[in-house]
Amino acid sequence: MSRDRLPAWPAVPSGQFPEFVGASGVWLHTADGRKILDAAGQACVANIGYGRKEVAAVAARALEDFTHALPPFATPQRLQLVETLRSKWLPLPLTRIHLVNSGSEATDAAIRLARSYQLCKGRPERWKVIGREASYHGVTLGALGVSGHHARRKDFTPLLSKVPLAPACYPLRCELCAGQQGCNLRCADGLEALIESEGSDTVAAFIGEAIVGTSGGALVPPDDYWPRVQAICRQHDILLIIDEVITGFGRTGRRFAFEHWGIKPDVVLAAKGFTGGYAPLAAVITTDAVIAPLVENGETMMFHTCGGHPAACAVANEVLEIIDREGLIERAAQLGAYLGLKLEQLRDHTHVAQVRGRGLLWAVELVRDKSTLERFPEKAGLTLAVVQAGLERGVLFYFGGTGEHRDIICLAPAFIIDTAAIDTMVDVLGQSIDAAIAGLGFISGD
Ligand SMILES: Cc1ncc(COP(=O)(O)O)c(C=O)c1O
């Protein structure tokens, strides 16, 4: 970017990243004429790739028909989206859909929903929503309050929920299962212990990402984790909210990641993937059973003025149609398996502690010392250095971590990626890790 032009958003330091002027397929185009391979879907959002004219066309048509329609009003685009989600995407008993503009808003709405549900059930003492360590549910104060993202929380602690966080399911760094063969689900026991110490009759809901996205870096839990957490929630009559903002709409090789474990959440949060970044849209999805007490009490969910904008709904209808028509979920599963195999080549790297993921959501966690899992110092800024080294070599990776957990590089390409591009991104990732670590000036074991 030329130095005499102000960045579009003054809070972002200028000069750190290239100026992007366009995009097509899996490529981002820079102002200086370069093409950057997007290995991250920007922030795990560009699931169908860039520049699809048919998506732009339906948005234009919807804007001609409706400049705006208040969220409670039915429009053809909204009705079609609700019908498509119900008939093709949502397993029963998920039938109710509340549309908002962002993942953060969806989390806030889910917190409000949980509270309204408990109030309408005659349980006013139940208001706490428990989140987990190493998680992210959004940047609004409600969402940050249930997020285990220390870097994003730290300046706002006085304004955030004081309800403690439950342990993460993060076997690499888990003190609860250290030295064991694998995860012993003591993290789930930790959730139960927290519910009991807080008083289960004060807890309204528990929220977690089915597979932790970028904060923990593609943390896939063992197969018995979610069934156990579901059982704990049921036993204590607590709503189970599953955040599928990153994982929903095919990213992990299923429609929703919770379907890998056959659980039945009470509330599901969805965003990014169903518009593929072509428009802002998010949804809080729930069941008739959760909505019934609100209906009986004449309670409605307050909306955001532009929530479920007709143009965004038209975009989502088209994007979902493309995912279906082109078999992109199956493709995400197949190419995800290929990406996982390809990433194996990094496992023996001196500074790679772990490679993990599912479908087309993967992460590589870097450490200074592999035997002790000692991290590089936070001030070394290794994550940013790797991302910048990637950009210099023509590939965009995404920053993972929470500050406390760090040096996690995420990969979440569009589902239309091919094996040649996957080979390139993994090769460049290896080179970028080496270049970034060399640039820090640390000697191994230093
Ligand atoms: C799992 C998860 N939930 C919620 C959010 C918040 O979504 P948004 O940035 O659209 O507000 C994010 C954002 O990255 C996310 O990764």
The ligand as a MOL file (V3000), in Angstrom:
LIG
                    3D

  0  0  0     0  0            999 V3000
M  V30 BEGIN CTAB
M  V30 COUNTS 16 16 0 0 0
M  V30 BEGIN ATOM
M  V30 1 C -15.8480 -20.4950 16.4580 0
M  V30 2 C -16.1870 -19.0540 16.2610 0
M  V30 3 N -17.3040 -18.5580 16.8220 0
M  V30 4 C -17.6500 -17.2640 16.6660 0
M  V30 5 C -16.8820 -16.4130 15.9200 0
M  V30 6 C -17.2750 -14.9680 15.7670 0
M  V30 7 O -17.7260 -14.7530 14.4650 0
M  V30 8 P -17.6790 -13.2820 13.8230 0
M  V30 9 O -16.2490 -12.9360 13.5800 0
M  V30 10 O -18.4810 -13.4640 12.5630 0
M  V30 11 O -18.3440 -12.3630 14.7690 0
M  V30 12 C -15.7270 -16.8800 15.3120 0
M  V30 13 C -14.8880 -15.9900 14.4990 0
M  V30 14 O -13.8700 -16.3230 13.9810 0
M  V30 15 C -15.3650 -18.2290 15.4860 0
M  V30 16 O -14.2370 -18.7260 14.9520 0
M  V30 END ATOM
M  V30 BEGIN BOND
M  V30 1 1 1 2
M  V30 2 1 2 3
M  V30 3 2 2 15
M  V30 4 2 3 4
M  V30 5 1 4 5
M  V30 6 1 5 6
M  V30 7 2 5 12
M  V30 8 1 6 7
M  V30 9 1 7 8
M  V30 10 2 8 9
M  V30 11 1 8 10
M  V30 12 1 8 11
M  V30 13 1 12 13
M  V30 14 1 12 15
M  V30 15 2 13 14
M  V30 16 1 15 16
M  V30 END BOND
M  V30 END CTAB
M  END
